[in-house]
Amino acid sequence: MRPTSVIWLGVILLTGAAVFSVKTAVAGLEEELLAVRKEIARDHEAIHVLKAEWSYLNQPTRLADLAKRHLPALQPIATVQYAELGRLELLLWKGGEAPPGATPSPSPPPRAGAAALASLGSAPQAAAAPQKGAR
């Protein structure tokens, strides 16, 4: 056999081995791709189920029913419960006296609800007290 024939035979064998190695690598990558695509499909289905469940759980009528059943004392906020930020310090102290070192802001002009605001002086302590059966 001639030396050039041996060289060409070696090149052909090396090329065949390289092609076989690339083929097996591609087959492994295709299997991995298929597994990832299946996982993505499962995740999409799970997301779809979770969105449907979230939609059901957040239905306003269902939430209102649960609130009525489990929070019977929960009431909407009355307008007399609102106060200006400057009067908040005064409302937290009994008798309307400013806390030591506090400088009360100038009082706004009296409104119809000013008497109701003054009566809320002890409301924050009552709201902070735990209710029976509360967790």
ZIWOZI-V291615 format. One record per helix or strand of 2 or more residues. SS is the DSSP state (a for helix, b for strand). FROM is the first residue (numbers start at 0). TO is the last residue. If there is no record, write none. Layout:
ss:SS from:FROM to:TO
ss:SS from:FROM to:TO
//
This chain:
ss:a from:2 to:56
ss:a from:59 to:69
ss:a from:78 to:80
ss:a from:84 to:91
ss:a from:93 to:95
ss:a from:113 to:117
ss:a from:122 to:127
//
